[in-house]
């Protein structure tokens, strides 16, 4: 067990954990090549990139209406195609027929995020299949890496997230000191995902499921779906986890995967397995070849947002409490009522302290206290779902701690079927 009483988050990390739910957008040249996969040996030509109805506002408006607070666009995926007119590549939107080579997906995406008050993030693959010098000249590739990152972080205003995907980088050495130095110089408040100098981390799978327990303090990172090896950290760090998962079986748009779109039941299950276990959820939708989120995906996301609101926007009661020497927080309604969800948030500003807890209810008839749930970490948020029970009182009892815990909020719900 990692003891983390002295490891604390930065205010920026706490902000990130409050965002909870975001949209992942896989879009680029590969969108126009049906059946292509990561590291596909078949070539691609920028002349195929032409999303004639591209509407980033449709993407972000849809996300906002579903309750998402941030969005991450693939500025450059493993194939190396740049979704902005990079001066350092001849494999970008500038070489495409879209808007006669004068378009810029990154700019339109960032501007849409600002319009709808959604935090903009950019995915950048350190591996680049279009750079033939990637494995031949590490110095030249570091120059290229820094130059492209400088464009992305220097030309579009404040960017909240830089999302590094480790796939393809398993055996490559980057000059991270130089790269991170430039990133932090350009964007001091940016949050970096999982590589270099991370502020938050990958959960370790692409299924949208956080493990139990899922602590905020770790001493190693899982950085690629292509390896089981973990990268050891020089010290224990506060690195909250993010669950990334696809709406369909493909990250990028496909004509042939409508049947794989996740049901509302499955999407809500993933919400419980991610946000409900203290992590963020980054749900991917691949815009189609016109540059629009597909109607089926929009409906599923809209239904998911509506169901989250139905279940959690109107608690029966909420109690807020700071430290409690007795390690017990009790809710006593005026009359017994049904409850099937309890949502708890630990105050993490001074670190994560709760190591084990249980939920006790006082029964309606016998007035006896009965444990109905035992858990480990609460962290940013624990969504506890129990069979409906009519309770005279509900108590959170902390049974193991590392330091003095503080509860930010505890809410009670009966959401039914």
Secondary structure, 3 states (H helix, E strand, C coil): CCCCCCCCCCHHHHHHHHHCEEEEECCCHHHHCCCCCCCCCCCCCHHHCCCCCCCHHHHHHHHHHCCCCEEEEEEECCCCCECCCCCCCCCEHHHCCHHHHCCCHHHHHHHHHHHCCCEEEEEEECCCCCCCCCCCCHHHHHHHHHHHHHHHHHCCCCCCEEEEECCCCCCCCCCHHHHHHHHHHHCCCCEEECCCCCCEEECCCCECCCCCCCCCEEEEEECCCCCCCEEEEEEEEECEEEEEEECCCCCCCCCCCHHHCCCHHHHHHHHHHCHHHCCEEEEEECCCCCCCCCHHHHHHHHHHHHHHHHHHCCCCEEECCCECCCCEEEECCCCCEEEEEEEEEECCCCCCCEEEEEEEEEECCCCCEEEEEEECCCCCCEEEEEEEEEEEEEEEEEEEECCCCEEEEEEEECCCC
